[in-house]
Amino acid sequence: MHRTVSTAQKPLAASTAERPASPPLRSVAATPSRSTRLFLALWPGPRAREALAAASDAWRWPPGSARVAPERLHLTLHFLGSIEIERVGLVQAGVAVPFRGFELVLDRAGVWPHGIAVLLARSTPPALARLHRDLGAALAALGVPLEARPWQPHVTLARRAPGARPPAALPVLRWRVRGYALVESRLGSNGGYRVLQRYG
């Protein structure tokens, strides 16, 4: 019998930006002075993040596993790659799409090739599939290339973790999603994630 972990997020600030007509947006080779790496994600609120961290703690991790820090846990919607700094504002406006809240039930666990440990949903909520599709269309309109590989919504808990084992009685994590975010991924010794804008 599954245990249910209920999570809820506080409503995120709604974006009032309207999508302007614009020239195509180019992805460029990453250079610190001219570009930054961006992605779109479901970004957990405090209660959802706490539940995700607790789920990660319940696994058995082999030595050398690279666990994702609690403050970095998220579900990627689209990876944009390196975007010119002067176009970031255009992206922020262009990825504002209609959004309706939904519940995401993470009730599966797995270890993918190369030791990537993940939480997944047995079924993708229609609202999540629609959000992914609408954001893809918005990025295409901006001229941002989309990833060719199929999208499977998941939360990465660890990398380099072959042999990791989830708990036998996997808790069912219910995440009430109230928005999404545009996030900057910074590399190097001062790297990390920075939320540029929230939508929803």
MARBA-3410 file (N, C-alpha, C, O; in Angstrom, 1 decimal):
200
0.9,-1.2,0.0,0.0,0.0,0.0,0.9,1.2,0.0,1.8,1.3,0.8 ~ 0.6,2.2,-0.9,1.4,3.4,-1.0,1.1,4.4,0.1,-0.1,4.5,0.5 ~ 2.1,5.0,0.6,1.9,6.2,1.4,1.7,7.4,0.6,2.4,7.5,-0.5 ~ 0.9,8.3,0.9,0.6,9.5,0.1,1.3,10.7,0.8,1.0,11.0,2.0 ~ 2.1,11.4,0.1,2.7,12.6,0.6,2.1,13.8,-0.2,2.3,13.9,-1.4
1.3,14.6,0.5,0.6,15.7,-0.1,1.4,16.9,-0.1,1.9,17.3,1.0 ~ 1.6,17.6,-1.2,2.3,18.8,-1.3,1.5,19.9,-1.9,0.6,19.6,-2.7 ~ 1.7,21.1,-1.6,1.0,22.2,-2.2,2.0,23.4,-2.3,2.8,23.6,-1.4 ~ 1.9,24.2,-3.4,2.7,25.3,-3.5,1.9,26.6,-3.3,0.7,26.6,-3.6 ~ 2.5,27.6,-2.9,1.8,28.9,-2.8,1.7,29.4,-4.3,2.6,29.2,-5.1
0.7,30.1,-4.6,0.5,30.6,-6.0,1.7,31.5,-6.3,2.2,32.3,-5.5 ~ 2.2,31.3,-7.6,3.3,32.0,-8.0,2.8,33.3,-8.7,1.7,33.4,-9.2 ~ 3.6,34.3,-8.7,3.2,35.6,-9.3,3.0,35.4,-10.8,3.8,34.8,-11.5 ~ 1.9,35.9,-11.3,1.5,35.8,-12.7,2.3,36.8,-13.5,2.6,37.9,-13.1 ~ 2.7,36.3,-14.7,3.4,37.2,-15.6,2.4,38.0,-16.4,1.4,37.5,-16.9
2.7,39.3,-16.5,1.8,40.2,-17.3,2.4,40.5,-18.7,1.9,41.3,-19.4 ~ 3.6,39.8,-19.0,4.2,40.1,-20.2,3.4,39.6,-21.4,2.9,38.4,-21.3 ~ 3.3,40.3,-22.4,2.7,39.9,-23.7,3.8,39.6,-24.7,4.8,40.2,-24.7 ~ 3.5,38.6,-25.5,4.5,38.2,-26.4,4.6,39.1,-27.6,3.6,39.2,-28.4 ~ 5.7,39.9,-27.8,5.8,40.8,-28.9,6.2,40.1,-30.2,6.8,39.1,-30.1
5.9,40.8,-31.3,6.5,40.3,-32.5,8.0,40.5,-32.5,8.5,41.6,-32.0 ~ 8.8,39.6,-33.0,10.2,39.7,-32.8,10.9,38.9,-33.9,10.4,38.0,-34.5 ~ 12.2,39.2,-34.1,13.0,38.5,-35.0,13.3,37.1,-34.4,13.3,37.0,-33.2 ~ 13.7,36.1,-35.2,14.1,34.8,-34.7,15.2,35.0,-33.7,16.1,35.8,-33.8 ~ 15.1,34.1,-32.6,16.1,34.1,-31.6,17.1,33.0,-31.9,16.8,31.9,-32.2
18.4,33.4,-31.8,19.5,32.4,-32.1,20.1,31.9,-30.8,20.3,32.6,-29.8 ~ 20.3,30.5,-30.8,21.2,29.9,-29.8,22.6,30.1,-30.2,22.9,29.9,-31.4 ~ 23.5,30.4,-29.3,24.9,30.6,-29.7,25.8,29.8,-28.9,25.4,29.3,-27.8 ~ 27.1,29.6,-29.3,28.0,28.9,-28.5,28.2,29.6,-27.2,28.2,30.9,-27.2 ~ 28.4,28.9,-26.1,28.4,29.5,-24.8,29.7,30.2,-24.6,30.8,29.7,-24.6
29.6,31.5,-24.4,30.7,32.4,-24.0,30.2,33.2,-22.8,29.1,33.9,-23.0 ~ 30.9,33.3,-21.7,30.4,34.0,-20.5,30.0,35.4,-20.7,29.0,35.8,-20.1 ~ 30.6,36.1,-21.6,30.3,37.5,-21.8,29.1,37.8,-22.7,28.6,38.9,-22.7 ~ 28.7,36.8,-23.5,27.7,37.1,-24.5,26.4,36.2,-24.3,25.4,36.5,-24.9 ~ 26.5,35.1,-23.6,25.3,34.2,-23.5,25.2,33.6,-22.2,26.1,33.6,-21.3
24.0,33.0,-22.0,23.7,32.3,-20.7,22.9,31.1,-21.0,22.2,31.1,-22.0 ~ 23.0,30.0,-20.2,22.2,28.8,-20.4,20.9,28.9,-19.7,20.8,29.2,-18.5 ~ 19.8,28.6,-20.4,18.5,28.7,-19.8,17.7,27.4,-20.0,17.9,26.6,-20.9 ~ 16.7,27.2,-19.1,15.8,26.1,-19.3,14.5,26.5,-18.6,14.4,27.4,-17.7 ~ 13.4,25.8,-19.1,12.1,26.0,-18.5,11.7,24.8,-17.6,12.1,23.7,-18.0
11.1,25.0,-16.5,10.9,23.9,-15.5,9.7,24.2,-14.6,9.3,25.3,-14.4 ~ 9.2,23.1,-14.1,8.3,23.1,-12.9,9.3,23.3,-11.7,10.1,22.4,-11.5 ~ 9.1,24.4,-11.0,10.0,24.7,-9.9,9.2,24.5,-8.6,8.3,25.3,-8.3 ~ 9.6,23.6,-7.7,8.8,23.3,-6.5,8.8,24.4,-5.5,9.8,25.1,-5.4 ~ 7.7,24.6,-4.9,7.6,25.5,-3.7,8.2,24.7,-2.5,8.7,23.6,-2.6
8.2,25.4,-1.4,8.9,24.8,-0.2,8.4,23.4,0.2,9.2,22.6,0.5 ~ 7.1,23.3,0.2,6.5,22.0,0.7,6.8,20.9,-0.3,7.1,19.8,0.1 ~ 6.6,21.2,-1.6,6.9,20.2,-2.6,8.4,19.8,-2.6,8.8,18.7,-2.7 ~ 9.3,20.8,-2.4,10.7,20.6,-2.4,11.1,19.7,-1.2,11.9,18.8,-1.3 ~ 10.5,20.0,-0.1,10.7,19.2,1.1,10.3,17.7,0.9,11.0,16.8,1.3
9.2,17.5,0.2,8.7,16.2,0.0,9.7,15.5,-1.0,9.9,14.3,-0.9 ~ 10.1,16.2,-2.0,11.1,15.6,-3.0,12.4,15.2,-2.3,13.0,14.1,-2.5 ~ 12.9,16.1,-1.4,14.1,15.8,-0.7,13.9,14.6,0.2,14.8,13.7,0.3 ~ 12.8,14.5,0.9,12.5,13.3,1.7,12.4,12.0,0.9,12.9,11.0,1.3 ~ 11.9,12.1,-0.3,11.8,10.9,-1.2,13.2,10.5,-1.5,13.5,9.3,-1.6
14.1,11.5,-1.8,15.5,11.2,-2.1,16.2,10.5,-1.0,17.0,9.6,-1.1 ~ 16.0,11.0,0.2,16.6,10.5,1.4,16.2,9.0,1.7,17.0,8.3,2.3 ~ 15.1,8.6,1.2,14.6,7.2,1.4,15.3,6.2,0.5,15.1,5.0,0.8 ~ 16.0,6.6,-0.5,16.7,5.7,-1.4,18.0,5.2,-0.7,18.5,5.7,0.3 ~ 18.4,4.0,-1.2,19.8,3.5,-0.8,20.7,3.9,-2.0,20.6,3.4,-3.1
21.7,4.7,-1.6,22.6,5.3,-2.6,24.0,4.6,-2.5,24.5,4.5,-1.5 ~ 24.5,4.1,-3.7,25.8,3.5,-3.7,26.9,4.6,-3.5,26.7,5.7,-3.8 ~ 28.1,4.2,-3.0,29.2,5.1,-2.9,29.5,5.8,-4.2,29.4,5.2,-5.3 ~ 29.7,7.1,-4.1,30.1,7.9,-5.4,28.9,8.5,-6.1,29.0,9.2,-7.1 ~ 27.7,8.2,-5.6,26.5,8.8,-6.2,26.5,10.3,-6.1,26.9,10.9,-5.0
26.1,11.0,-7.1,26.1,12.5,-7.1,24.6,12.9,-7.0,23.9,13.1,-8.0 ~ 24.2,13.0,-5.7,22.8,13.4,-5.5,22.5,14.9,-5.8,23.4,15.7,-5.6 ~ 21.4,15.1,-6.3,21.0,16.5,-6.6,20.6,17.2,-5.2,19.8,16.7,-4.5 ~ 21.2,18.4,-5.0,20.9,19.1,-3.8,19.4,19.5,-3.8,18.8,19.8,-4.8 ~ 18.8,19.5,-2.6,17.3,19.8,-2.5,16.9,21.1,-3.2,15.9,21.2,-3.9
17.8,22.2,-3.1,17.4,23.4,-3.7,17.5,23.4,-5.3,17.1,24.4,-5.9 ~ 18.1,22.3,-5.8,18.2,22.2,-7.3,17.2,21.3,-7.9,17.2,21.1,-9.1 ~ 16.4,20.6,-7.1,15.4,19.7,-7.6,14.3,20.4,-8.4,13.8,21.4,-8.0 ~ 14.0,19.8,-9.6,13.0,20.4,-10.5,12.6,19.4,-11.5,13.2,18.3,-11.6 ~ 11.6,19.8,-12.4,11.2,19.0,-13.5,11.4,19.8,-14.8,10.7,20.8,-14.9
12.3,19.4,-15.6,12.6,20.2,-16.8,11.5,20.1,-17.8,11.0,19.0,-18.1 ~ 11.0,21.2,-18.4,10.1,21.3,-19.5,10.7,21.4,-20.8,10.4,20.6,-21.7 ~ 11.7,22.3,-20.9,12.4,22.5,-22.2,13.8,23.0,-21.8,13.9,23.9,-20.9 ~ 14.8,22.5,-22.4,16.2,23.0,-22.3,16.5,23.9,-23.5,16.4,23.5,-24.6 ~ 16.8,25.2,-23.2,17.0,26.2,-24.3,18.4,26.2,-24.8,18.6,26.6,-26.0
19.3,25.8,-24.0,20.7,26.0,-24.3,21.2,27.4,-24.1,20.7,28.1,-23.3 ~ 22.3,27.7,-24.8,22.9,29.0,-24.6,22.2,30.1,-25.5,22.1,30.0,-26.7 ~ 21.8,31.2,-24.8,21.0,32.2,-25.4,21.8,33.5,-25.2,22.3,33.8,-24.1 ~ 21.8,34.4,-26.2,22.5,35.7,-26.2,21.9,36.5,-25.0,20.7,36.6,-24.9 ~ 22.8,37.1,-24.3,22.4,37.9,-23.1,21.3,39.0,-23.5,20.4,39.2,-22.8
21.6,39.6,-24.6,20.7,40.7,-25.0,19.3,40.3,-25.4,18.4,41.1,-25.6 ~ 19.1,39.0,-25.6,17.8,38.4,-26.0,17.1,37.8,-24.8,16.0,37.3,-25.0 ~ 17.6,37.8,-23.6,17.0,37.1,-22.5,15.6,37.7,-22.2,14.7,37.0,-21.9 ~ 15.5,39.0,-22.3,14.3,39.7,-22.0,13.2,39.3,-23.0,12.0,39.1,-22.7 ~ 13.6,39.1,-24.3,12.7,38.6,-25.3,12.2,37.2,-25.0,11.0,36.9,-25.1
13.1,36.4,-24.5,12.7,35.0,-24.1,11.7,35.1,-22.9,10.7,34.4,-22.9 ~ 12.0,35.9,-21.9,11.1,36.0,-20.8,9.7,36.4,-21.2,8.7,35.8,-20.6 ~ 9.5,37.3,-22.1,8.2,37.7,-22.6,7.6,36.6,-23.5,6.4,36.3,-23.4 ~ 8.4,36.0,-24.3,7.9,35.0,-25.3,7.5,33.7,-24.8,6.7,33.0,-25.4 ~ 7.9,33.3,-23.6,7.5,32.0,-23.0,6.4,32.1,-22.0,6.1,31.2,-21.3
5.7,33.3,-22.0,4.5,33.4,-21.2,3.3,32.9,-21.9,2.9,33.4,-22.9 ~ 2.9,31.7,-21.5,1.8,31.0,-22.2,0.6,30.8,-21.2,0.8,30.8,-20.0 ~ -0.6,30.5,-21.7,-1.7,30.2,-20.8,-1.4,29.1,-19.9,-0.8,28.1,-20.3 ~ -1.8,29.2,-18.6,-1.5,28.1,-17.6,-2.7,27.9,-16.7,-3.3,28.9,-16.3 ~ -2.9,26.6,-16.5,-3.9,26.2,-15.5,-3.3,25.2,-14.5,-2.6,24.3,-15.0
-3.4,25.4,-13.2,-2.8,24.6,-12.3,-3.3,23.1,-12.4,-4.4,22.8,-12.9 ~ -2.5,22.2,-11.9,-2.8,20.8,-12.0,-2.0,20.0,-10.9,-1.1,20.6,-10.3 ~ -2.4,18.8,-10.7,-1.7,17.9,-9.7,-0.9,16.9,-10.5,-1.3,16.3,-11.4 ~ 0.4,16.8,-10.1,1.3,15.9,-10.7,1.6,14.8,-9.6,2.0,15.1,-8.5 ~ 1.3,13.6,-10.0,1.5,12.5,-9.0,2.7,11.7,-9.5,2.8,11.1,-10.5
3.8,11.8,-8.6,5.0,11.0,-8.9,4.9,9.7,-8.1,5.1,9.7,-6.9 ~ 4.7,8.6,-8.8,4.5,7.4,-8.2,5.3,6.2,-8.8,5.0,5.1,-8.5 ~ 6.4,6.6,-9.5,7.3,5.6,-10.0,8.7,6.1,-9.8,9.0,7.2,-9.7 ~ 9.6,5.1,-9.7,11.0,5.4,-9.6,11.8,4.5,-10.5,11.4,3.4,-10.9 ~ 13.0,5.0,-11.0,13.8,4.2,-11.9,15.2,4.7,-11.9,15.5,5.8,-11.4
16.1,3.9,-12.4,17.5,4.3,-12.7,17.7,4.1,-14.1,17.7,3.0,-14.7 ~ 18.0,5.2,-14.8,18.2,5.2,-16.3,19.7,4.9,-16.6,20.5,4.9,-15.7 ~ 20.0,4.7,-17.8,21.4,4.5,-18.2,22.3,5.6,-17.7,21.9,6.7,-17.5 ~ 23.5,5.2,-17.4,24.5,6.1,-16.8,24.2,6.4,-15.4,24.8,7.4,-14.8 ~ 23.3,5.7,-14.7,23.1,5.8,-13.3,22.3,7.1,-12.9,22.5,7.7,-11.9
21.3,7.5,-13.8,20.5,8.6,-13.5,19.2,8.1,-12.8,18.4,7.4,-13.3 ~ 19.1,8.5,-11.5,18.0,8.1,-10.7,16.9,9.1,-10.7,17.1,10.3,-10.5 ~ 15.7,8.6,-11.0,14.6,9.6,-11.3,13.3,9.2,-10.6,13.1,8.0,-10.2 ~ 12.4,10.2,-10.4,11.0,9.9,-10.0,10.2,10.3,-11.2,10.5,11.3,-11.9 ~ 9.1,9.5,-11.5,8.3,9.8,-12.6,6.8,9.6,-12.3,6.5,9.1,-11.2
6.0,10.0,-13.2,4.5,9.7,-13.1,4.1,8.6,-14.0,4.6,8.5,-15.1 ~ 3.2,7.8,-13.5,2.7,6.7,-14.3,1.9,7.3,-15.5,1.9,6.6,-16.6 ~ 1.3,8.4,-15.3,0.6,9.0,-16.4,0.8,10.5,-16.4,0.9,11.1,-15.3 ~ 1.0,11.1,-17.5,1.2,12.6,-17.6,-0.1,13.3,-17.6,-1.0,13.1,-18.5 ~ -0.3,14.3,-16.7,-1.6,15.0,-16.7,-1.7,15.8,-18.0,-0.8,16.3,-18.6
-3.0,15.8,-18.6,-3.2,16.5,-19.8,-2.7,18.0,-19.7,-2.2,18.5,-20.7 ~ -2.9,18.6,-18.6,-2.5,20.0,-18.5,-0.9,20.2,-18.6,-0.4,21.2,-19.1 ~ -0.2,19.2,-18.1,1.3,19.2,-18.2,1.7,19.0,-19.7,2.6,19.6,-20.2 ~ 1.0,18.0,-20.3,1.3,17.8,-21.7,1.0,19.0,-22.6,1.8,19.4,-23.5 ~ -0.1,19.7,-22.3,-0.4,20.9,-23.0,0.6,22.0,-22.7,0.9,22.8,-23.7
1.0,22.2,-21.5,2.0,23.2,-21.2,3.3,22.9,-21.9,3.9,23.9,-22.5 ~ 3.8,21.7,-22.0,5.0,21.4,-22.7,4.8,21.7,-24.2,5.7,22.2,-24.8 ~ 3.7,21.4,-24.7,3.4,21.6,-26.2,3.4,23.1,-26.4,4.0,23.6,-27.4 ~ 2.7,23.9,-25.6,2.5,25.3,-25.8,3.9,26.0,-25.7,4.2,27.0,-26.4 ~ 4.7,25.6,-24.7,6.0,26.2,-24.6,6.9,25.9,-25.7,7.7,26.7,-26.2
6.8,24.6,-26.3,7.5,24.3,-27.5,7.2,25.2,-28.6,8.0,25.6,-29.4 ~ 5.9,25.4,-28.8,5.4,26.3,-29.9,6.0,27.7,-29.7,6.4,28.4,-30.7 ~ 6.0,28.2,-28.4,6.5,29.6,-28.2,8.0,29.6,-28.5,8.4,30.6,-29.0 ~ 8.7,28.6,-28.1,10.2,28.6,-28.4,10.4,28.5,-29.9,11.3,29.2,-30.4 ~ 9.6,27.7,-30.6,9.8,27.7,-32.0,9.5,29.0,-32.7,10.2,29.4,-33.6
8.5,29.8,-32.2,8.2,31.1,-32.7,9.4,32.1,-32.5,9.6,33.0,-33.2 ~ 10.2,31.8,-31.4,11.3,32.6,-31.1,12.6,32.2,-31.8,13.6,32.9,-31.8 ~ 12.5,31.1,-32.5,13.6,30.6,-33.3,14.6,29.7,-32.4,15.7,29.5,-32.8 ~ 14.1,29.3,-31.2,15.0,28.5,-30.4,14.8,27.0,-30.8,13.7,26.5,-30.8 ~ 15.9,26.3,-31.2,15.7,24.9,-31.5,15.3,24.0,-30.4,15.7,24.2,-29.2
14.4,23.1,-30.7,13.9,22.2,-29.6,14.7,20.9,-29.6,15.2,20.5,-30.7 ~ 14.8,20.3,-28.5,15.5,19.0,-28.4,14.8,17.9,-29.2,13.5,17.9,-29.2 ~ 15.6,17.1,-29.9,14.9,16.1,-30.8,14.5,14.9,-30.0,13.6,14.2,-30.4 ~ 15.1,14.6,-28.8,14.8,13.4,-28.1,13.4,13.5,-27.5,13.0,14.6,-27.1 ~ 12.7,12.4,-27.3,11.4,12.4,-26.7,11.5,12.9,-25.3,12.4,12.7,-24.6
10.4,13.7,-24.9,10.4,14.2,-23.6,9.6,13.3,-22.6,8.5,12.9,-22.9 ~ 10.2,12.9,-21.5,9.6,12.1,-20.5,9.7,12.9,-19.2,10.8,13.0,-18.6 ~ 8.6,13.4,-18.7,8.7,14.2,-17.5,9.2,13.4,-16.3,8.7,12.3,-16.0 ~ 10.2,14.0,-15.6,10.8,13.3,-14.5,11.5,14.3,-13.6,11.8,15.4,-14.0 ~ 11.8,13.9,-12.4,12.6,14.7,-11.5,13.9,13.9,-11.2,13.8,12.7,-10.7
15.0,14.4,-11.6,16.3,13.7,-11.3,16.7,13.9,-9.9,16.8,15.0,-9.4 ~ 16.9,12.7,-9.2,17.4,12.7,-7.8,18.9,12.6,-7.7,19.5,13.1,-6.7 ~ 19.5,11.9,-8.6,21.0,11.7,-8.5,21.5,11.3,-9.9,20.8,10.8,-10.8 ~ 22.8,11.5,-10.1,23.5,11.1,-11.3,24.7,10.2,-10.8,25.0,10.1,-9.6 ~ 25.2,9.4,-11.7,26.3,8.5,-11.4,25.9,7.6,-10.2,26.7,7.4,-9.3
24.7,7.0,-10.3,24.2,6.2,-9.2,23.7,4.9,-9.7,22.6,4.5,-9.4 ~ 24.5,4.1,-10.5,24.1,2.8,-10.9,24.0,1.9,-9.6,24.8,1.9,-8.7 ~ 22.9,1.1,-9.6,22.7,0.3,-8.4,21.9,1.0,-7.3,21.6,0.3,-6.3 ~ 21.5,2.2,-7.5,20.7,2.9,-6.5,19.4,2.2,-6.4,18.8,1.6,-7.3 ~ 18.8,2.1,-5.1,17.6,1.4,-4.9,16.6,2.3,-4.2,16.8,2.8,-3.1
15.4,2.4,-4.8,14.3,3.2,-4.1,13.7,2.3,-3.0,14.0,1.1,-3.0 ~ 13.0,2.9,-2.1,12.4,2.1,-1.0,11.4,1.1,-1.6,10.7,1.4,-2.6 ~ 11.2,0.0,-0.9,10.3,-1.0,-1.4,8.9,-0.5,-1.5,8.2,-0.8,-2.4 ~ 8.5,0.3,-0.5,7.2,0.9,-0.4,7.3,2.3,-0.8,7.5,3.2,0.0 ~ 7.3,2.6,-2.1,7.6,3.9,-2.6,6.5,4.9,-2.3,5.3,4.6,-2.6
6.7,6.0,-1.5,5.7,6.9,-1.2,5.1,7.6,-2.5,5.9,7.8,-3.5 ~ 3.9,7.8,-2.6,3.2,8.6,-3.7,3.3,10.0,-3.4,2.8,10.5,-2.4 ~ 4.0,10.8,-4.2,4.2,12.2,-4.0,3.2,13.0,-4.8,3.2,12.9,-6.1 ~ 2.4,13.8,-4.2,1.4,14.6,-4.9,1.8,16.0,-4.9,1.9,16.7,-3.8 ~ 2.1,16.6,-6.1,2.7,17.9,-6.2,1.6,18.8,-6.9,1.3,18.5,-8.1
1.1,19.7,-6.2,0.1,20.7,-6.7,0.9,21.8,-7.5,1.5,22.6,-6.8 ~ 0.9,21.7,-8.8,1.7,22.6,-9.6,0.9,23.9,-9.9,-0.2,23.8,-10.4 ~ 1.4,25.0,-9.5,0.7,26.3,-9.7,1.4,27.3,-10.7,1.0,28.4,-10.8 ~ 2.5,26.8,-11.3,3.2,27.6,-12.3,4.4,27.0,-12.8,4.7,25.8,-12.4 ~ 5.2,27.7,-13.6,6.4,27.2,-14.1,7.4,28.4,-14.1,7.1,29.5,-13.7
8.7,28.1,-14.4,9.7,29.1,-14.3,10.7,29.0,-15.4,11.0,28.0,-16.0 ~ 11.3,30.2,-15.7,12.5,30.3,-16.6,13.7,30.4,-15.7,13.8,31.3,-14.9 ~ 14.7,29.5,-15.9,15.8,29.3,-15.0,17.1,29.5,-15.7,17.3,29.0,-16.8 ~ 18.0,30.1,-15.1,19.4,30.3,-15.6,20.3,29.2,-14.9,20.2,29.0,-13.7 ~ 21.1,28.5,-15.8,22.0,27.5,-15.2,23.4,28.1,-15.4,23.9,28.3,-16.5
24.1,28.4,-14.3,25.4,29.0,-14.3,26.5,27.9,-14.1,26.3,27.1,-13.1 ~ 27.5,27.9,-14.9,28.6,26.9,-14.8,29.7,27.5,-13.9,29.7,28.6,-13.6 ~ 30.7,26.6,-13.6,31.9,27.0,-12.9,31.8,27.0,-11.4,30.8,26.4,-10.9 ~ 32.8,27.5,-10.8,32.8,27.4,-9.3,31.7,28.2,-8.6,31.3,27.8,-7.5 ~ 31.2,29.2,-9.3,30.1,29.9,-8.7,28.7,29.6,-9.4,27.8,30.3,-9.4
28.7,28.3,-9.9,27.5,27.9,-10.6,26.4,27.6,-9.8,26.4,27.6,-8.5 ~ 25.3,27.3,-10.4,24.0,27.0,-9.7,22.8,27.4,-10.6,23.0,27.8,-11.7 ~ 21.7,27.3,-10.0,20.4,27.7,-10.7,19.9,29.0,-10.2,20.0,29.3,-9.0 ~ 19.4,29.9,-11.1,18.8,31.1,-10.6,17.5,31.3,-11.4,17.5,31.3,-12.6 ~ 16.4,31.4,-10.7,15.1,31.6,-11.3,15.0,33.1,-11.8,15.1,34.0,-11.0
14.8,33.2,-13.1,14.7,34.5,-13.7,13.3,35.1,-13.7,13.1,36.3,-13.5 ~ 12.3,34.2,-13.9,10.9,34.6,-13.9,10.0,33.4,-13.6,10.3,32.3,-14.1 ~ 9.0,33.7,-12.9,7.9,32.7,-12.6,6.7,33.1,-13.4,6.4,34.2,-13.6 ~ 5.9,32.0,-13.8,4.7,32.2,-14.6,3.6,31.4,-14.0,3.9,30.3,-13.5 ~ 2.4,31.8,-14.0,1.3,31.0,-13.6,0.3,31.7,-12.8,-0.7,31.2,-12.3
END
